[in-house]
Amino acid sequence: METSSYDFKYKADAAGREKRSPFTLLGISLFLCAASALTAAERGPHTVEAEIGVKAAMRDGVSLVADIYRPEGEGSFPVLLTRTPYNRQDGSTQARELASHGYVVVVQDTRGRYESEGEFYPFRLETDDGYDTVEWAAKLEGANGKVGMYGGSYVGATQMLAAIGRPPSLVSIFPYVTAAEYYDGWTYQSGAFMQWFASSWTTSLIQDTLRRKVSEMTRPKDWVWRLPVDEYALIELPDPDALAPYFDDWVEHETDDEYWRRWSISDHYPEMTVKALHSGGWHDIFLKGSIQNYVGIMASARSLEVRNAQRLLVGPWAHAATSEVGKIGDVVFGKHAVLDMTDTIRRFADWALKDIQNEYADDTPVKIFVMGENVWRDEKEFPLARQHVTRYYLHSIGAANTGSGDGVLSTVTPAQEPPTVLFTTPRCRFRPSADASAVVLRSLPDRPIRAPIRPAGMCWCSPRRRSSKASRSPAK
């Protein structure tokens, strides 16, 4: 275990930076909550001591590894906890800034990630591990027993899944750009497989899994038994199917069945016990879930105190970093659209964990960014009672399969219209063209696609995928 101390007055940039691959940077983007520029927060009055590589035992004996950042000074402090699959070390600078304001900050690798033991399988054990970690963190040296959690994307999911377990010491959560359910809104969207997201996210995740598996299989002394020397295998690689078995499970369970319901957040809205700042982006892939978590708890929580402690923050953000000038896509919304994430975490925690009366204590629980006018507005409810709903419909005359097809989105109610149908033959593959919305289909050798496919925005869902192991099997 390594222990070091940092004085922010002189060592604000103490954390070193290293070169990372594009997929690692994707993980960092998600870990850093994925939609805001992390502007430099004002340093707090405390110097900070860091305790690196601390193990916490879960109920099944698996140890998860965390770094702990403690403010120096008398007394005890609330805990801010974040649990990430994207490498805890990438959250060190933010953790030190938060700790300097009088918080014990814990940044943990989730199960099966980086230095933590166990096997990573998304969502599966996050409720149990979250419960155990919260209660462990509440008893750390210098902690006062109150725990708040923070983070975005999957790091937001670790908060929601911990909250449904109701650990006694968990007081608040700040789930940012995250979903409400892990079938509809994460892996599928209205029944259509979210192929781009599920595939690219899994590919980014398995890099660490591959590193771990290769390390387990490496036997450097095997050269003694391998002759002739030109037949020595320099490295043993794991079966690709062993790297992400969950991906095949996601494709196999294409309806909202029991596989998904064990992680249903909405089933637990009534018994929620935490204060929460639900935050999303108008251009974020998980916007529906961020709003649903707020609306669902406000409507269903049995405790009036819990309902009164819910907050909603929605900006113009996407699931990627916002530029310093507030540019999302091709639109510049202005610097005031950029969220200072570290400061937002701290100020919400000040209210939720320290009872400081700031903007989160007033009677307007909703803060939304109005695009077009490009202004922030405080509201007392969401959805707004004065809103006007306009329905839009998808139309096709039989060829709505690409951006240059005949698909139309309009307010006209659809009549009887021919569906868009694609057919392929065994081993046939449609390759991407310069048109970014072009359809990409692939059929297995023994399974030609004969049924219509379902559109999901500009993505398409094909029939059920079989494992790569099955697809490599010799044809009978």
C-alpha positions as CSV (number, residue, x, y, z in Angstrom):
1,M,0.0,0.0,0.0
2,E,1.3,3.4,-1.0
3,T,0.6,6.5,1.0
4,S,1.3,10.0,-0.1
5,S,0.1,13.6,0.7
6,Y,-0.7,16.5,-1.6
7,D,-0.9,20.2,-0.8
8,F,-3.3,21.7,-3.4
9,K,-1.9,25.2,-2.9
10,Y,1.4,24.1,-4.5
11,K,0.7,20.7,-6.2
12,A,-2.6,21.1,-8.0
13,D,-1.2,19.1,-11.0
14,A,0.4,16.4,-9.0
15,A,-1.3,13.6,-11.0
16,G,0.8,12.5,-13.9
17,R,-0.7,11.8,-17.4
18,E,0.1,8.9,-19.7
19,K,-0.7,8.1,-23.3
20,R,-3.9,6.1,-23.7
21,S,-5.6,4.3,-26.5
22,P,-8.8,5.6,-28.1
23,F,-10.9,3.0,-26.3
24,T,-9.3,3.8,-23.0
25,L,-10.2,7.5,-23.7
26,L,-13.7,6.4,-24.3
27,G,-13.8,4.8,-20.9
28,I,-12.3,7.9,-19.3
29,S,-15.0,10.0,-21.0
30,L,-17.7,7.8,-19.6
31,F,-16.1,7.8,-16.1
32,L,-15.8,11.5,-16.0
33,C,-19.6,11.7,-16.5
34,A,-19.4,12.1,-20.3
35,A,-21.0,15.4,-20.9
36,S,-19.2,18.3,-19.5
37,A,-15.9,20.1,-19.5
38,L,-14.3,19.5,-16.1
39,T,-13.3,23.1,-15.4
40,A,-10.9,23.7,-12.5
41,A,-12.8,23.8,-9.3
42,E,-11.8,26.2,-6.5
43,R,-9.4,24.5,-4.2
44,G,-10.7,23.9,-0.7
45,P,-9.0,24.7,2.6
46,H,-7.7,21.2,3.4
47,T,-4.5,19.5,2.4
48,V,-5.2,15.9,1.3
49,E,-3.6,12.6,2.1
50,A,-4.0,9.8,-0.4
51,E,-4.0,6.1,0.5
52,I,-3.6,4.0,-2.6
53,G,-4.7,0.4,-3.3
54,V,-6.9,-0.2,-0.3
55,K,-8.9,-3.5,-0.4
56,A,-12.5,-3.9,0.7
57,A,-13.9,-7.5,1.2
58,M,-17.3,-8.2,-0.3
59,R,-19.8,-10.6,1.2
60,D,-18.5,-13.5,-1.0
61,G,-14.8,-12.9,-0.1
62,V,-13.8,-11.1,-3.3
63,S,-11.7,-8.0,-2.6
64,L,-12.3,-4.7,-4.5
65,V,-9.5,-2.1,-4.6
66,A,-10.0,1.6,-3.9
67,D,-8.0,4.8,-3.4
68,I,-8.9,6.9,-0.4
69,Y,-8.4,10.7,-0.3
70,R,-8.7,12.2,3.2
71,P,-8.7,15.9,4.2
72,E,-6.3,16.7,6.9
73,G,-7.9,18.3,10.0
74,E,-9.7,17.6,13.1
75,G,-13.1,15.9,13.3
76,S,-14.8,13.6,10.8
77,F,-16.1,14.1,7.3
78,P,-18.8,12.8,5.0
79,V,-17.8,10.3,2.4
80,L,-18.1,10.7,-1.4
81,L,-17.8,7.4,-3.2
82,T,-17.6,6.5,-6.9
83,R,-17.4,3.0,-8.2
84,T,-16.1,2.7,-11.8
85,P,-15.2,0.0,-14.4
86,Y,-13.0,2.6,-16.2
87,N,-9.9,2.6,-14.0
88,R,-10.1,4.4,-10.7
89,Q,-6.8,6.1,-11.3
90,D,-8.4,8.4,-13.9
91,G,-10.5,10.0,-11.2
92,S,-7.7,11.0,-8.9
93,T,-7.5,14.7,-9.7
94,Q,-11.2,15.2,-9.2
95,A,-11.1,13.2,-6.0
96,R,-8.3,15.3,-4.6
97,E,-10.2,18.5,-5.4
98,L,-13.3,17.2,-3.7
99,A,-11.4,16.0,-0.6
100,S,-9.9,19.5,-0.2
101,H,-13.4,20.7,0.6
102,G,-13.8,18.4,3.6
103,Y,-14.8,15.0,2.2
104,V,-13.3,11.6,2.5
105,V,-13.3,10.5,-1.2
106,V,-13.2,6.9,-2.2
107,V,-12.6,5.9,-5.9
108,Q,-13.0,2.1,-6.4
109,D,-12.5,-0.3,-9.3
110,T,-15.7,-2.4,-9.7
111,R,-15.6,-6.2,-9.5
112,G,-13.3,-7.7,-12.2
113,R,-11.9,-4.4,-13.4
114,Y,-8.2,-3.3,-13.2
115,E,-6.9,-4.2,-9.7
116,S,-10.2,-5.5,-8.2
117,E,-10.7,-9.3,-8.0
118,G,-13.6,-11.3,-9.5
119,E,-15.2,-11.5,-12.9
120,F,-16.8,-8.4,-14.5
121,Y,-20.4,-8.9,-15.7
122,P,-22.3,-5.7,-16.1
123,F,-25.0,-5.0,-13.5
124,R,-25.0,-8.5,-12.0
125,L,-23.5,-7.9,-8.6
126,E,-23.5,-4.1,-8.4
127,T,-26.3,-4.0,-5.8
128,D,-24.5,-6.3,-3.4
129,D,-21.1,-4.8,-4.1
130,G,-22.5,-1.3,-3.8
131,Y,-24.2,-2.1,-0.5
132,D,-21.0,-3.7,1.0
133,T,-18.8,-0.9,-0.3
134,V,-21.0,1.9,1.1
135,E,-21.1,0.3,4.6
136,W,-17.3,-0.3,4.5
137,A,-16.7,3.3,3.4
138,A,-18.9,4.7,6.2
139,K,-16.6,3.1,8.8
140,L,-13.3,4.4,7.4
141,E,-11.0,6.4,9.5
142,G,-12.1,10.0,9.4
143,A,-15.6,9.2,8.1
144,N,-18.7,10.4,9.9
145,G,-20.9,7.6,8.6
146,K,-22.7,9.6,5.9
147,V,-22.0,8.4,2.3
148,G,-22.9,10.1,-1.0
149,M,-22.1,8.6,-4.4
150,Y,-21.4,10.3,-7.7
151,G,-20.5,9.6,-11.4
152,G,-22.0,9.2,-14.8
153,S,-23.0,6.5,-17.4
154,Y,-22.2,3.1,-15.9
155,V,-20.9,4.8,-12.8
156,G,-24.4,6.2,-12.5
157,A,-25.8,2.7,-12.8
158,T,-23.6,1.6,-9.9
159,Q,-25.3,4.2,-7.8
160,M,-28.9,3.3,-8.8
161,L,-28.2,-0.4,-8.3
162,A,-26.7,0.4,-4.9
163,A,-29.6,2.6,-3.9
164,I,-32.2,-0.1,-4.6
165,G,-30.3,-2.3,-2.0
166,R,-30.9,0.5,0.6
167,P,-27.6,0.4,2.5
168,P,-28.2,2.3,5.8
169,S,-25.3,4.7,5.4
170,L,-26.2,5.8,1.8
171,V,-27.6,9.3,2.1
172,S,-27.3,10.7,-1.5
173,I,-26.5,9.9,-5.1
174,F,-25.7,12.0,-8.1
175,P,-26.3,9.7,-11.2
176,Y,-25.3,11.6,-14.3
177,V,-26.3,10.7,-17.9
178,T,-27.4,7.2,-17.0
179,A,-30.4,4.9,-17.6
180,A,-33.4,3.8,-15.6
181,E,-33.5,0.3,-17.0
182,Y,-30.8,-1.9,-18.6
183,Y,-33.0,-3.5,-21.2
184,D,-35.0,-0.6,-22.6
185,G,-32.9,2.5,-22.7
186,W,-29.5,0.9,-22.3
187,T,-29.1,-2.3,-24.4
188,Y,-32.3,-2.0,-26.4
189,Q,-34.4,0.9,-27.4
190,S,-38.1,0.2,-27.9
191,G,-37.3,-3.4,-28.7
192,A,-34.4,-2.7,-31.1
193,F,-30.9,-3.7,-30.2
194,M,-28.6,-0.7,-29.6
195,Q,-25.9,-2.2,-31.8
196,W,-23.5,0.7,-32.0
197,F,-23.5,1.4,-28.3
198,A,-23.6,-2.2,-27.1
199,S,-20.8,-3.3,-29.5
200,S,-18.4,-0.4,-29.0
201,W,-18.9,-0.3,-25.2
202,T,-18.2,-4.0,-25.0
203,T,-15.1,-3.7,-27.2
204,S,-13.8,-0.9,-24.9
205,L,-14.5,-3.0,-21.8
206,I,-12.8,-6.2,-22.9
207,Q,-9.4,-4.6,-23.3
208,D,-8.9,-4.8,-19.6
209,T,-10.5,-8.2,-19.5
210,L,-8.1,-9.4,-22.2
211,R,-5.1,-8.0,-20.2
212,R,-6.3,-9.9,-17.1
213,K,-6.9,-13.2,-19.0
214,V,-3.6,-13.1,-20.8
215,S,-1.8,-12.4,-17.5
216,E,-3.5,-15.4,-16.0
217,M,-2.5,-17.7,-18.9
218,T,1.1,-16.5,-19.1
219,R,3.7,-19.1,-18.1
220,P,7.1,-17.6,-19.0
221,K,9.0,-20.8,-17.9
222,D,7.1,-23.0,-20.4
223,W,10.0,-22.5,-22.9
224,V,11.8,-25.3,-21.0
225,W,9.2,-27.8,-22.3
226,R,8.7,-26.4,-25.8
227,L,11.0,-27.8,-28.4
228,P,11.9,-27.2,-31.2
229,V,12.2,-23.5,-30.3
230,D,10.5,-22.3,-33.5
231,E,7.3,-23.9,-32.2
232,Y,7.3,-22.0,-28.9
233,A,4.1,-20.0,-28.5
234,L,5.1,-16.5,-27.4
235,I,1.6,-15.9,-25.9
236,E,-1.6,-17.8,-25.2
237,L,-4.8,-15.9,-26.1
238,P,-8.1,-16.7,-24.5
239,D,-11.2,-17.7,-26.4
240,P,-13.0,-14.5,-27.5
241,D,-16.3,-15.9,-26.2
242,A,-14.7,-15.9,-22.7
243,L,-14.0,-12.1,-22.7
244,A,-17.6,-10.9,-22.7
245,P,-20.2,-13.7,-22.2
246,Y,-22.7,-11.0,-21.3
247,F,-22.8,-9.7,-24.9
248,D,-24.2,-13.0,-26.1
249,D,-26.6,-12.9,-23.2
250,W,-27.8,-9.4,-24.2
251,V,-28.5,-10.5,-27.8
252,E,-30.1,-13.8,-26.6
253,H,-32.5,-12.0,-24.3
254,E,-34.1,-9.7,-26.8
255,T,-37.3,-9.1,-24.8
256,D,-37.8,-7.7,-21.3
257,D,-37.7,-11.1,-19.6
258,E,-36.5,-12.3,-16.2
259,Y,-32.9,-11.9,-17.2
260,W,-33.4,-8.1,-17.2
261,R,-36.0,-7.7,-14.5
262,R,-33.6,-8.7,-11.8
263,W,-32.0,-5.3,-12.4
264,S,-35.1,-3.3,-12.8
265,I,-34.8,0.1,-11.1
266,S,-38.4,1.2,-11.5
267,D,-39.6,-1.8,-9.5
268,H,-37.9,-0.2,-6.5
269,Y,-38.9,3.5,-6.8
270,P,-41.5,3.2,-3.9
271,E,-38.9,2.1,-1.3
272,M,-36.1,4.5,-2.4
273,T,-34.5,6.3,0.6
274,V,-31.8,8.6,-0.9
275,K,-31.6,12.2,-1.8
276,A,-30.7,12.4,-5.5
277,L,-29.6,14.8,-8.2
278,H,-30.7,13.2,-11.5
279,S,-28.8,14.8,-14.4
280,G,-29.0,14.2,-18.1
281,G,-28.4,15.8,-21.5
282,W,-30.9,16.7,-24.2
283,H,-28.6,15.0,-26.7
284,D,-27.6,12.1,-24.5
285,I,-28.4,8.5,-25.3
286,F,-29.7,7.9,-21.7
287,L,-31.9,11.0,-21.5
288,K,-35.1,9.0,-21.1
289,G,-33.7,7.1,-18.2
290,S,-32.3,10.2,-16.4
291,I,-35.8,11.8,-16.5
292,Q,-37.6,8.6,-15.7
293,N,-35.6,8.1,-12.5
294,Y,-36.6,11.6,-11.3
295,V,-40.2,11.4,-12.4
296,G,-40.6,7.8,-11.1
297,I,-39.3,8.5,-7.7
298,M,-41.3,11.7,-7.4
299,A,-44.5,9.8,-8.3
300,S,-43.9,6.5,-6.4
301,A,-41.6,7.0,-3.4
302,R,-43.6,6.3,-0.2
303,S,-41.6,8.8,1.8
304,L,-42.6,12.4,1.4
305,E,-39.1,13.3,2.7
306,V,-37.5,11.3,-0.1
307,R,-39.8,12.9,-2.8
308,N,-38.9,16.3,-1.5
309,A,-35.2,15.5,-1.8
310,Q,-35.2,14.7,-5.5
311,R,-33.6,17.1,-8.0
312,L,-33.4,17.2,-11.8
313,L,-30.7,18.9,-13.9
314,V,-30.9,18.7,-17.7
315,G,-28.5,20.6,-20.0
316,P,-27.8,20.5,-23.8
317,W,-25.1,17.8,-23.4
318,A,-24.4,14.6,-25.2
319,H,-22.6,11.5,-24.1
320,A,-19.2,13.0,-24.7
321,A,-17.2,15.9,-23.4
322,T,-18.5,19.4,-24.0
323,S,-16.0,21.9,-25.4
324,E,-15.0,24.9,-23.3
325,V,-17.3,27.2,-25.4
326,G,-20.3,24.9,-25.0
327,K,-20.3,23.3,-28.4
328,I,-22.3,20.1,-28.8
329,G,-22.2,18.7,-32.3
330,D,-22.3,21.7,-34.6
331,V,-24.1,24.0,-32.2
332,V,-22.5,26.4,-29.8
333,F,-24.7,26.9,-26.8
334,G,-22.3,29.2,-24.9
335,K,-19.9,28.9,-22.0
336,H,-22.8,29.1,-19.6
337,A,-24.0,25.7,-20.9
338,V,-20.8,24.0,-19.7
339,L,-21.2,22.2,-16.4
340,D,-18.4,22.4,-13.8
341,M,-18.8,18.8,-12.8
342,T,-16.5,18.9,-9.7
343,D,-18.2,22.0,-8.4
344,T,-21.7,20.5,-9.0
345,I,-20.7,17.3,-7.2
346,R,-19.4,19.3,-4.2
347,R,-22.4,21.8,-4.0
348,F,-25.0,19.0,-4.1
349,A,-23.0,17.1,-1.5
350,D,-22.8,20.2,0.7
351,W,-26.6,20.3,0.8
352,A,-27.2,16.5,0.9
353,L,-24.5,15.5,3.4
354,K,-23.6,18.7,5.3
355,D,-27.0,20.4,5.4
356,I,-25.6,23.6,3.9
357,Q,-28.4,25.8,2.5
358,N,-27.5,26.5,-1.1
359,E,-29.3,26.4,-4.4
360,Y,-30.3,22.8,-3.9
361,A,-32.3,23.7,-0.7
362,D,-34.9,26.0,-2.5
363,D,-38.3,25.0,-3.7
364,T,-37.5,24.7,-7.4
365,P,-36.1,21.1,-7.8
366,V,-35.8,21.2,-11.6
367,K,-33.2,23.1,-13.6
368,I,-33.3,22.8,-17.4
369,F,-31.5,24.4,-20.3
370,V,-33.8,25.9,-22.9
371,M,-32.2,25.3,-26.3
372,G,-32.7,28.0,-28.8
373,E,-33.1,30.6,-26.2
374,N,-29.9,29.2,-24.6
375,V,-30.8,30.0,-21.1
376,W,-31.2,28.1,-17.8
377,R,-34.6,28.0,-16.2
378,D,-35.7,26.9,-12.7
379,E,-38.9,24.9,-12.5
380,K,-41.1,23.5,-9.8
381,E,-42.1,20.4,-11.8
382,F,-41.3,18.1,-14.7
383,P,-42.9,17.4,-17.1
384,L,-44.1,21.0,-17.2
385,A,-47.8,21.3,-16.7
386,R,-47.9,24.0,-19.4
387,Q,-46.1,22.0,-22.0
388,H,-47.5,21.3,-25.5
389,V,-46.9,17.8,-27.0
390,T,-46.4,17.4,-30.7
391,R,-46.3,13.9,-32.0
392,Y,-44.0,12.9,-34.9
393,Y,-44.3,9.8,-37.0
394,L,-42.0,7.7,-39.1
395,H,-43.1,7.1,-42.7
396,S,-41.9,4.9,-45.5
397,I,-42.9,4.0,-49.0
398,G,-40.7,0.9,-49.0
399,A,-37.1,2.1,-49.0
400,A,-36.4,3.9,-45.8
401,N,-33.2,2.0,-45.1
402,T,-30.5,4.7,-45.5
403,G,-30.1,8.4,-45.1
404,S,-30.7,8.8,-48.8
405,G,-33.8,6.6,-48.8
406,D,-37.5,7.6,-48.8
407,G,-38.0,7.7,-45.0
408,V,-39.7,10.8,-43.7
409,L,-40.4,12.1,-40.1
410,S,-43.5,14.3,-39.9
411,T,-46.5,15.2,-37.9
412,V,-48.9,13.5,-40.3
413,T,-50.5,10.4,-38.9
414,P,-49.4,7.4,-40.9
415,A,-51.8,5.5,-43.1
416,Q,-51.3,2.0,-44.6
417,E,-47.6,2.1,-45.8
418,P,-45.3,-0.6,-47.1
419,P,-42.6,-1.7,-44.7
420,T,-38.9,-1.5,-45.5
421,V,-37.6,-5.0,-45.9
422,L,-34.1,-6.2,-46.5
423,F,-33.0,-9.7,-47.5
424,T,-29.6,-11.3,-47.6
425,T,-28.1,-14.6,-48.4
426,P,-25.7,-16.8,-46.4
427,R,-22.2,-15.2,-46.0
428,C,-23.5,-11.9,-47.5
429,R,-22.5,-8.7,-45.8
430,F,-23.5,-5.1,-46.3
431,R,-20.5,-2.9,-45.7
432,P,-20.7,0.7,-44.5
433,S,-20.5,3.4,-47.2
434,A,-19.6,7.0,-47.0
435,D,-23.2,7.5,-45.8
436,A,-22.8,7.2,-42.0
437,S,-26.4,6.0,-41.8
438,A,-26.0,3.1,-44.2
439,V,-27.3,-0.3,-43.0
440,V,-24.8,-2.9,-41.8
441,L,-26.1,-6.5,-41.8
442,R,-24.4,-9.8,-41.3
443,S,-25.9,-13.3,-41.5
444,L,-24.4,-16.5,-40.1
445,P,-23.5,-19.2,-42.6
446,D,-26.4,-21.4,-41.7
447,R,-28.9,-18.6,-40.9
448,P,-29.8,-16.3,-43.8
449,I,-31.9,-13.3,-42.8
450,R,-35.4,-13.7,-44.2
451,A,-37.5,-11.7,-41.8
452,P,-38.0,-7.9,-41.8
453,I,-35.7,-6.0,-39.5
454,R,-36.8,-3.3,-37.1
455,P,-35.6,0.3,-37.4
456,A,-34.3,2.2,-34.4
457,G,-33.5,5.7,-35.5
458,M,-30.7,5.1,-38.0
459,C,-29.7,1.7,-36.6
460,W,-31.2,-1.6,-37.4
461,C,-31.8,-4.8,-35.4
462,S,-31.3,-8.2,-37.1
463,P,-32.4,-11.6,-35.9
464,R,-30.7,-13.2,-32.9
465,R,-26.9,-13.5,-32.9
466,R,-25.3,-16.8,-32.1
467,S,-22.0,-17.0,-30.3
468,S,-18.8,-16.7,-32.4
469,K,-18.0,-20.2,-31.2
470,A,-21.1,-21.6,-32.8
471,S,-20.5,-19.6,-36.0
472,R,-17.1,-21.1,-36.4
473,S,-18.4,-24.7,-36.1
474,P,-18.1,-26.8,-39.2
475,A,-21.3,-27.0,-41.2
476,K,-23.0,-30.3,-41.0
